[in-house]
């Protein structure tokens, strides 16, 4: 365990944020200002010097990766006995645990499921078809309905309130759909992702005794990335801390880039209204970037109105000039970035992972990938297919979801014919009608003896067989301390492994899918091994956690990382790289045309700010004079953000280079040759 003496000293502002526990505190943490060090050391300080036991402290953030990193860093500051019971989790994991602990106060039964986005879309499609609503086949309308329902939930509006505040016929249609959706999701004994925040918040709002219990339970609360909270998350925090307001909220309104998923940076201003004694500490010293990069970031973000004024500074030196490269078109842009990056690596002896190329939309990566492959440069594309979005994982997870929640009709429908069981659509339709009339779940209906009167003998027999199979494994898995071998056995017995072999187009495709299943089984075992609470070492708790776990993060961390990083500006938040390229600095792309039309360019400017502050040593910006759109080349206009950068810190390609670099060209050429020779050894 590290002692505090061996840690680097905090700067005066960090120390102030670390020491202050007398009341509510907002820490305005600029990009790269060492906020994680402040949070983790403050947790250790609360335990060791303020006599608050770890089990009475809760820290919340937004991603599993951030929560994992925070807990690891705290564990290096405190001995194991002092760390016991500390809660460091995402908002959604916290909500899930609260629901589990207070289940008797909710409309849920113990075996509730968490529905993913695909399940929710399928449910909405079924509801629209059942009610003969137009647009049931329209992906666009289904996506709009999902977004609106999510927005209503995050704003803590129930279906009746949504109906009452509807302003157009479409609003009214979507609000009625919301009502049907809620009724059905409860009938499935399920929750969606938003419910993991909304249900605990409503529970604490409506039950004073419960609210008091949780306020007493959490003596100190720390919230990271506060600018990304939505209304429900803000209210959850407010209800947990009560009037005493024993909390530290850490955030940066200049890095709020998630309005599209309900984030409200104005929640930072609300804190000052709801907690008049709020203390504000600004962390403005940046430990990441050169002064030139920070000057560019400050210069751009100054054009946004501000809740709180701050200006980043650094002692990392002035640094290299910021380059702006104008390219003929998007192909030329990709080619120049790749050649520039490769030359830079050779001249400076760097690794591929030192480089990141950031862009506004995923489509921009296509031409880049082509160029990188041609030059045989390894790269890593972030934001690919999520582990849980893969077909084989969704299939096996549906079997497991049905095991822990027999009312999960969505899971039943996914697996009843996976692998094929010769149960046709008309059989399923009759089963659905029988289930509705009998007020049973589809699985319960499949096992009901009366089904033989509603269906042909063979079909009823196959459904009975399936129901008995699930019931048998439900009993076996719930009674078993080592469920993984049983899960393997169950999946084998379904014929699913043979089904994968039959479906795979090549031996390699089969191997990839089998490896994915092995990763899933390993993850189940790891969660059981890591469970701190003995009550969480069961299949029910593990499956529920797996729905929330971001396995992709863990896989990416495990793979070879010496690759060029390609990612959207949104995905880059929280990361940093020595050398950064931001491509597509054009109007309608950055800022995006939708933001220009909706007059929300401020968020795009924050996105630009986030991109700039990812760079530690060098920053290169590129734009194309023409860009392909729908098969045609269209003329582009340079982004307004280029005009907002400090002109004296920029070097435009094609213009005479100012003597801004101290590097001697002869020395540079020598270094280039030396690195080439080293590569050829």
ZADREN-746819 format. One record per residue (C-alpha): residue in three letters; y, z, x. Coordinates in steps of 0.25 Angstrom, whole numbers, padded with zeros to 4 digits, always signed. Layout:
BEGIN
ALAYZX;...
//
This chain:
BEGIN
UNK+0000+0000+0000;UNK+0014-0004+0005;UNK+0024+0008+0006;UNK+0039+0005+0002;UNK+0043+0007+0016;UNK+0035-0005+0020;UNK+0042-0014+0010;UNK+0055-0022+0013;UNK+0067-0015+0008;UNK+0073-0019-0006;UNK+0087-0024-0006;UNK+0098-0015-0012;UNK+0097-0022-0026;UNK+0082-0022-0026;UNK+0082-0007-0022;UNK+0091-0005-0034;UNK+0082-0012-0044;UNK+0070-0004-0037;UNK+0076+0010-0039;UNK+0083+0009-0052;UNK+0074+0015-0063;UNK+0084+0023-0071;UNK+0085+0013-0082;UNK+0083-0002-0086;UNK+0085-0011-0074;UNK+0087-0026-0074;UNK+0084-0033-0060;UNK+0091-0046-0059;UNK+0081-0052-0049;UNK+0086-0066-0043;UNK+0075-0076-0038;UNK+0068-0071-0025;UNK+0075-0057-0026;UNK+0063-0049-0024;UNK+0061-0044-0038;UNK+0046-0042-0037;UNK+0048-0032-0025;UNK+0058-0024-0034;UNK+0049-0023-0046;UNK+0036-0020-0038;UNK+0043-0009-0029;UNK+0050-0003-0041;UNK+0036-0001-0048;UNK+0031+0006-0035;UNK+0045+0014-0035;UNK+0043+0018-0050;UNK+0029+0023-0047;UNK+0031+0030-0033;UNK+0045+0035-0035;UNK+0048+0036-0050;UNK+0035+0043-0054;UNK+0032+0032-0064;UNK+0017+0030-0064;UNK+0012+0015-0063;UNK+0006+0015-0076;UNK+0019+0018-0083;UNK+0026+0006-0076;UNK+0025-0009-0081;UNK+0029-0021-0075;UNK+0030-0035-0082;UNK+0031-0049-0078;UNK+0028-0063-0083;UNK+0016-0068-0075;UNK+0003-0063-0070;UNK+0006-0067-0056;UNK+0019-0059-0056;UNK+0013-0047-0062;UNK+0001-0048-0051;UNK+0011-0049-0040;UNK+0019-0038-0045;UNK+0007-0029-0046;UNK+0002-0033-0032;UNK+0015-0029-0026;UNK+0016-0016-0033;UNK+0001-0012-0029;UNK+0006-0014-0014;UNK+0017-0003-0017;UNK+0009+0007-0024;UNK-0005+0014-0021;UNK-0016+0011-0032;UNK-0015+0024-0038;UNK+0000+0023-0041;UNK-0002+0009-0046;UNK-0012+0012-0057;UNK-0008+0008-0071;UNK+0004-0001-0067;UNK+0007-0012-0077;UNK+0012-0025-0070;UNK+0009-0037-0080;UNK+0015-0049-0087;UNK+0022-0046-0100;UNK+0010-0053-0107;UNK-0001-0044-0100;UNK+0008-0032-0104;UNK+0008-0036-0118;UNK-0007-0039-0119;UNK-0010-0025-0113;UNK+0000-0018-0123;UNK-0007-0025-0135;UNK-0021-0021-0129;UNK-0017-0007-0128;UNK-0010-0006-0142;UNK-0019-0015-0149;UNK-0021-0006-0161;UNK-0006-0008-0164;UNK-0007-0023-0165;UNK-0014-0033-0175;UNK-0023-0037-0164;UNK-0038-0033-0162;UNK-0043-0029-0148;UNK-0049-0043-0145;UNK-0037-0051-0147;UNK-0035-0064-0139;UNK-0023-0070-0132;UNK-0021-0085-0136;UNK-0016-0095-0126;UNK-0007-0106-0129;UNK-0018-0116-0132;UNK-0024-0107-0142;UNK-0010-0105-0149;UNK-0008-0120-0150;UNK-0021-0122-0156;UNK-0019-0111-0166;UNK-0005-0117-0170;UNK-0012-0131-0171;UNK-0023-0125-0180;UNK-0012-0118-0189;UNK-0004-0131-0190;UNK-0016-0139-0194;UNK-0021-0128-0204;UNK-0007-0128-0211;UNK-0005-0143-0210;UNK+0007-0142-0202;UNK+0012-0155-0196;UNK+0012-0155-0181;UNK-0002-0148-0178;UNK-0005-0159-0168;UNK+0008-0159-0162;UNK+0007-0152-0148;UNK+0023-0152-0148;UNK+0023-0144-0161;UNK+0012-0134-0157;UNK+0019-0132-0144;UNK+0033-0129-0151;UNK+0026-0120-0161;UNK+0020-0112-0149;UNK+0033-0111-0143;UNK+0040-0107-0155;UNK+0030-0096-0159;UNK+0031-0091-0144;UNK+0046-0090-0145;UNK+0045-0083-0159;UNK+0036-0073-0153;UNK+0044-0071-0140;UNK+0056-0068-0149;UNK+0048-0058-0156;UNK+0049-0066-0170;UNK+0037-0065-0179;UNK+0033-0077-0188;UNK+0041-0071-0200;UNK+0054-0070-0191;UNK+0051-0084-0186;UNK+0050-0089-0200;UNK+0063-0082-0204;UNK+0071-0088-0193;UNK+0066-0102-0193;UNK+0077-0112-0193;UNK+0070-0125-0196;UNK+0058-0130-0203;UNK+0051-0132-0190;UNK+0054-0117-0186;UNK+0049-0113-0199;UNK+0036-0121-0197;UNK+0034-0115-0184;UNK+0037-0101-0189;UNK+0026-0102-0200;UNK+0017-0107-0189;UNK+0020-0095-0181;UNK+0016-0086-0193;UNK+0003-0093-0194;UNK+0000-0093-0179;UNK+0003-0078-0179;UNK-0007-0075-0191;UNK-0018-0083-0184;UNK-0016-0078-0170;UNK-0018-0064-0176;UNK-0030-0068-0184;UNK-0036-0073-0171;UNK-0033-0059-0165;UNK-0025-0066-0154;UNK-0011-0066-0147;UNK-0004-0076-0140;UNK+0004-0075-0127;UNK+0017-0071-0134;UNK+0010-0060-0142;UNK+0007-0053-0129;UNK+0022-0049-0128;UNK+0026-0050-0143;UNK+0015-0041-0149;UNK+0017-0029-0139;UNK+0032-0031-0141;UNK+0031-0030-0156;UNK+0021-0019-0155;UNK+0031-0010-0147;UNK+0043-0015-0156;UNK+0036-0010-0169;UNK+0028+0002-0164;UNK+0038+0013-0159;UNK+0026+0022-0155;UNK+0020+0011-0147;UNK+0033+0008-0140;UNK+0035+0022-0136;UNK+0021+0023-0130;UNK+0024+0010-0122;UNK+0038+0014-0117;UNK+0032+0028-0113;UNK+0020+0020-0106;UNK+0029+0011-0098;UNK+0039+0020-0090;UNK+0045+0008-0082;UNK+0044-0007-0085;UNK+0047-0018-0075;UNK+0049-0032-0080;UNK+0049-0044-0071;UNK+0055-0058-0074;UNK+0063-0052-0085;UNK+0071-0065-0088;UNK+0058-0071-0093;UNK+0056-0061-0104;UNK+0057-0066-0119;UNK+0061-0058-0131;UNK+0048-0052-0133;UNK+0046-0048-0118;UNK+0060-0042-0118;UNK+0057-0034-0131;UNK+0044-0029-0125;UNK+0051-0024-0112;UNK+0062-0017-0121;UNK+0051-0010-0129;UNK+0043-0005-0117;UNK+0055+0001-0110;UNK+0062+0007-0122;UNK+0076+0013-0121;UNK+0074+0020-0108;UNK+0073+0006-0102;UNK+0064+0009-0089;UNK+0063-0005-0084;UNK+0066-0015-0073;UNK+0068-0029-0078;UNK+0068-0040-0067;UNK+0073-0054-0069;UNK+0082-0065-0066;UNK+0090-0073-0078;UNK+0092-0084-0068;UNK+0076-0086-0068;UNK+0074-0086-0083;UNK+0067-0100-0085;UNK+0057-0097-0096;UNK+0066-0098-0109;UNK+0056-0108-0114;UNK+0046-0097-0115;UNK+0055-0087-0121;UNK+0062-0080-0109;UNK+0075-0075-0111;UNK+0084-0072-0099;UNK+0094-0065-0109;UNK+0084-0054-0110;UNK+0090-0049-0097;UNK+0104-0047-0104;UNK+0097-0041-0116;UNK+0092-0030-0106;UNK+0107-0025-0104;UNK+0109-0025-0119;UNK+0096-0017-0122;UNK+0097-0008-0110;UNK+0112-0004-0108;UNK+0109+0004-0095;UNK+0102-0008-0089;UNK+0104-0009-0073;UNK+0105-0023-0067;UNK+0101-0025-0053;UNK+0102-0039-0046;UNK+0093-0044-0035;UNK+0100-0056-0029;UNK+0095-0056-0015;UNK+0085-0067-0014;UNK+0073-0066-0004;UNK+0068-0080-0006;UNK+0078-0091-0003;UNK+0089-0096+0006;UNK+0104-0094+0003;UNK+0105-0109+0000;UNK+0094-0109-0010;UNK+0100-0096-0017;UNK+0114-0102-0017;UNK+0108-0115-0025;UNK+0101-0106-0035;UNK+0113-0097-0037;UNK+0122-0110-0039;UNK+0113-0116-0049;UNK+0111-0103-0058;UNK+0126-0099-0058;UNK+0127-0110-0068;UNK+0119-0102-0078;UNK+0126-0091-0086;UNK+0121-0077-0081;UNK+0117-0064-0087;UNK+0118-0058-0074;UNK+0125-0064-0061;UNK+0117-0064-0048;UNK+0117-0072-0036;UNK+0105-0074-0026;UNK+0107-0072-0011;UNK+0098-0072+0001;UNK+0098-0069+0016;UNK+0088-0080+0019;UNK+0099-0089+0025;UNK+0106-0101+0020;UNK+0093-0110+0021;UNK+0091-0125+0020;UNK+0099-0134+0012;UNK+0095-0137-0003;UNK+0090-0152-0003;UNK+0092-0161-0015;UNK+0084-0174-0015;UNK+0087-0185-0025;UNK+0075-0194-0027;UNK+0074-0208-0033;UNK+0064-0204-0044;UNK+0053-0193-0047;UNK+0043-0200-0038;UNK+0052-0200-0026;UNK+0056-0186-0029;UNK+0041-0181-0028;UNK+0039-0190-0016;UNK+0051-0184-0009;UNK+0048-0170-0012;UNK+0034-0171-0007;UNK+0038-0179+0006;UNK+0049-0169+0009;UNK+0040-0157+0007;UNK+0029-0163+0016;UNK+0040-0166+0027;UNK+0046-0152+0026;UNK+0032-0145+0027;UNK+0029-0153+0039;UNK+0042-0151+0046;UNK+0042-0136+0043;UNK+0027-0132+0044;UNK+0027-0126+0030;UNK+0015-0125+0020;UNK+0014-0133+0007;UNK+0015-0120-0001;UNK+0030-0118+0004;UNK+0034-0129-0005;UNK+0037-0130-0020;UNK+0041-0141-0029;UNK+0047-0137-0042;UNK+0050-0145-0054;UNK+0055-0143-0069;UNK+0043-0150-0075;UNK+0028-0151-0072;UNK+0029-0166-0073;UNK+0037-0167-0061;UNK+0025-0162-0052;UNK+0017-0175-0055;UNK+0024-0184-0045;UNK+0024-0173-0035;UNK+0009-0171-0036;UNK+0007-0186-0034;UNK+0016-0185-0021;UNK+0009-0172-0016;UNK-0005-0178-0018;UNK-0001-0191-0011;UNK+0004-0183+0001;UNK-0008-0173+0000;UNK+0001-0161-0001;UNK-0006-0149-0008;UNK+0002-0144-0020;UNK+0000-0134-0031;UNK+0005-0137-0045;UNK+0009-0124-0052;UNK+0008-0123-0067;UNK-0005-0131-0069;UNK-0015-0129-0079;UNK-0017-0114-0082;UNK-0030-0108-0079;UNK-0032-0104-0093;UNK-0028-0118-0098;UNK-0041-0124-0092;UNK-0051-0128-0103;UNK-0063-0120-0097;UNK-0055-0108-0096;UNK-0049-0109-0110;UNK-0063-0111-0115;UNK-0070-0099-0108;UNK-0057-0090-0112;UNK-0059-0094-0126;UNK-0074-0089-0126;UNK-0069-0076-0120;UNK-0057-0075-0130;UNK-0067-0076-0141;UNK-0075-0065-0135;UNK-0064-0056-0135;UNK-0058-0060-0148;UNK-0067-0066-0159;UNK-0055-0069-0167;UNK-0050-0079-0157;UNK-0052-0092-0165;UNK-0044-0100-0155;UNK-0054-0097-0144;UNK-0066-0099-0154;UNK-0061-0113-0157;UNK-0060-0117-0142;UNK-0074-0113-0139;UNK-0082-0115-0151;UNK-0085-0130-0146;UNK-0083-0127-0131;UNK-0093-0131-0127;UNK-0097-0140-0139;UNK-0105-0133-0150;UNK-0106-0144-0160;UNK-0096-0136-0169;UNK-0087-0147-0175;UNK-0073-0146-0181;UNK-0078-0146-0195;UNK-0087-0134-0192;UNK-0075-0127-0186;UNK-0066-0130-0198;UNK-0077-0124-0207;UNK-0078-0112-0198;UNK-0063-0110-0198;UNK-0062-0111-0213;UNK-0074-0101-0214;UNK-0067-0091-0204;UNK-0053-0092-0212;UNK-0060-0089-0225;UNK-0068-0078-0219;UNK-0056-0073-0211;UNK-0064-0073-0198;UNK-0062-0078-0184;UNK-0069-0091-0181;UNK-0079-0084-0172;UNK-0082-0073-0183;UNK-0083-0085-0193;UNK-0093-0092-0184;UNK-0102-0080-0183;UNK-0101-0077-0198;UNK-0114-0079-0206;UNK-0107-0085-0218;UNK-0103-0097-0210;UNK-0116-0103-0212;UNK-0111-0106-0227;UNK-0099-0113-0222;UNK-0105-0122-0211;UNK-0117-0130-0208;UNK-0129-0122-0203;UNK-0128-0128-0189;UNK-0113-0126-0187;UNK-0114-0112-0192;UNK-0125-0109-0183;UNK-0118-0114-0171;UNK-0105-0105-0174;UNK-0114-0093-0176;UNK-0120-0095-0163;UNK-0107-0096-0156;UNK-0102-0084-0163;UNK-0114-0076-0159;UNK-0112-0081-0145;UNK-0098-0076-0144;UNK-0101-0063-0151;UNK-0113-0060-0141;UNK-0104-0062-0129;UNK-0093-0054-0135;UNK-0102-0042-0136;UNK-0107-0044-0122;UNK-0094-0046-0115;UNK-0087-0034-0122;UNK-0099-0025-0118;UNK-0099-0030-0103;UNK-0092-0025-0091;UNK-0094-0037-0083;UNK-0091-0048-0093;UNK-0089-0060-0083;UNK-0104-0063-0081;UNK-0105-0063-0097;UNK-0093-0072-0098;UNK-0100-0082-0089;UNK-0113-0081-0096;UNK-0106-0083-0110;UNK-0098-0096-0105;UNK-0112-0101-0099;UNK-0119-0099-0112;UNK-0108-0106-0120;UNK-0112-0119-0112;UNK-0098-0120-0107;UNK-0102-0121-0092;UNK-0110-0133-0096;UNK-0099-0138-0105;UNK-0089-0138-0092;UNK-0100-0146-0084;UNK-0101-0157-0095;UNK-0086-0158-0097;UNK-0082-0158-0083;UNK-0078-0173-0078;UNK-0082-0170-0063;UNK-0089-0159-0055;UNK-0075-0155-0050;UNK-0070-0153-0064;UNK-0082-0145-0068;UNK-0080-0136-0055;UNK-0065-0134-0058;UNK-0069-0129-0073;UNK-0080-0120-0068;UNK-0071-0114-0057;UNK-0061-0111-0068;UNK-0072-0103-0076;UNK-0075-0096-0063;UNK-0061-0092-0061;UNK-0060-0087-0076;UNK-0073-0078-0074;UNK-0067-0073-0061;UNK-0054-0069-0068;UNK-0061-0062-0079;UNK-0069-0054-0068;UNK-0056-0051-0060;UNK-0049-0046-0072;UNK-0060-0036-0075;UNK-0061-0032-0061;UNK-0046-0030-0060;UNK-0044-0023-0074;UNK-0038-0009-0071;UNK-0041-0004-0085;UNK-0056-0002-0088;UNK-0053-0007-0102;UNK-0048-0020-0097;UNK-0061-0023-0090;UNK-0067-0031-0102;UNK-0068-0045-0106;UNK-0057-0043-0117;UNK-0046-0038-0108;UNK-0050-0048-0098;UNK-0049-0061-0107;UNK-0036-0056-0112;UNK-0030-0055-0099;UNK-0036-0068-0094;UNK-0028-0075-0105;UNK-0015-0069-0098;UNK-0019-0071-0084;UNK-0013-0082-0076;UNK-0026-0086-0068;UNK-0019-0098-0063;UNK-0010-0090-0054;UNK-0022-0083-0048;UNK-0029-0096-0045;UNK-0016-0102-0039;UNK-0015-0090-0030;UNK-0029-0092-0025;UNK-0028-0106-0022;UNK-0023-0113-0009;UNK-0008-0112-0010;UNK-0003-0121+0002;UNK+0002-0131-0008;UNK+0015-0137-0012;UNK+0020-0129-0025;UNK+0023-0138-0037;UNK+0029-0131-0049;UNK+0039-0131-0060;UNK+0052-0123-0059;UNK+0046-0113-0070;UNK+0033-0111-0062;UNK+0041-0108-0049;UNK+0048-0096-0054;UNK+0044-0084-0046;UNK+0039-0092-0034;UNK+0046-0096-0021;UNK+0044-0107-0010;UNK+0050-0110+0003;UNK+0053-0124+0000;UNK+0056-0129-0015;UNK+0058-0142-0021;UNK+0064-0143-0035;UNK+0062-0157-0041;UNK+0069-0164-0052;UNK+0083-0159-0052;UNK+0087-0168-0063;UNK+0094-0167-0077;UNK+0083-0166-0088;UNK+0073-0161-0078;UNK+0080-0149-0071;UNK+0087-0145-0080;UNK+0077-0150-0090;UNK+0081-0159-0102;UNK+0076-0149-0112;UNK+0085-0139-0106;UNK+0097-0148-0106;UNK+0095-0152-0121;UNK+0093-0137-0125;UNK+0105-0132-0116;UNK+0096-0123-0108;UNK+0099-0128-0094;UNK+0102-0113-0090;UNK+0087-0111-0089;UNK+0085-0124-0081;UNK+0095-0119-0071;UNK+0087-0106-0070;UNK+0075-0115-0067;UNK+0083-0122-0056;UNK+0087-0108-0051;UNK+0072-0104-0051;UNK+0068-0116-0043;UNK+0079-0115-0033;UNK+0075-0100-0030;UNK+0061-0104-0028;UNK+0065-0109-0014;UNK+0065-0100-0002;UNK+0069-0110+0010;UNK+0072-0124+0005;UNK+0075-0131-0008;UNK+0074-0145-0012;UNK+0079-0151-0025;UNK+0075-0165-0029;UNK+0079-0175-0041;UNK+0076-0189-0045;UNK+0086-0200-0049;UNK+0075-0205-0058;UNK+0063-0199-0065;UNK+0052-0204-0073;UNK+0052-0200-0088;UNK+0042-0206-0097;UNK+0038-0217-0088;UNK+0053-0222-0085;UNK+0062-0218-0074;UNK+0074-0211-0079;UNK+0087-0208-0071;UNK+0089-0193-0068;UNK+0102-0185-0067;UNK+0103-0174-0056;UNK+0101-0160-0061;UNK+0114-0152-0064;UNK+0107-0141-0056;UNK+0110-0149-0043;UNK+0125-0149-0046;UNK+0124-0133-0047;UNK+0118-0132-0033;UNK+0128-0129-0022;UNK+0131-0142-0016;UNK+0133-0137-0002;UNK+0119-0132-0001;UNK+0112-0145-0005;UNK+0108-0157+0003;UNK+0106-0170-0006;UNK+0096-0180+0000;UNK+0103-0193+0004;UNK+0116-0185+0008;UNK+0119-0182+0022;UNK+0112-0169+0026;UNK+0122-0158+0029;UNK+0119-0150+0042;UNK+0113-0138+0034;UNK+0100-0136+0041;UNK+0099-0130+0055;UNK+0086-0137+0058;UNK+0087-0147+0070;UNK+0081-0161+0065;UNK+0074-0162+0079;UNK+0067-0148+0077;UNK+0063-0152+0063;UNK+0057-0165+0068;UNK+0049-0156+0079;UNK+0044-0146+0068;UNK+0040-0158+0060;UNK+0031-0164+0071;UNK+0026-0150+0075;UNK+0021-0148+0060;UNK+0015-0162+0059;UNK+0007-0159+0072;UNK+0002-0145+0067;UNK-0003-0152+0054;UNK-0011-0162+0062;UNK-0018-0152+0071;
//
